[in-house]
Amino acid sequence: MQRRLTRLGFDTKANGKFDASTRTVIGRWQAARGYPKTGYLNTLQHQALVTESVSTANASISEKSRHRTRRRGGGGGGGPVGAIGGVVGGVVGGIFGRR
């Protein structure tokens, strides 16, 4: 479960133990997917986590980055080129402390 969460962009310390740290990360995954944030998976959530596509998760992360960048005034129009420019602008701005 920990490795799967990490592949989906939710960093865990994969130690094989279902501990408080793991439950915290599960709660973040649940919140990001619109589930109640309990830190424990029910059967349907477990199935959703196991079958979730890594590319879908990366797309949702990229979408969040694009929206965050737009609020900062970076990026450009829509489309893939504007999205890439926005993400790069947000990263460069973050490196140099631009807010």
Salt bridges, closest charged atoms under 4 A:
GLU52 OE2 - ARG33 NH2 2.62
GLU63 OE2 - ARG66 NH2 3.09
GLU63 OE2 - HIS67 NE2 2.67
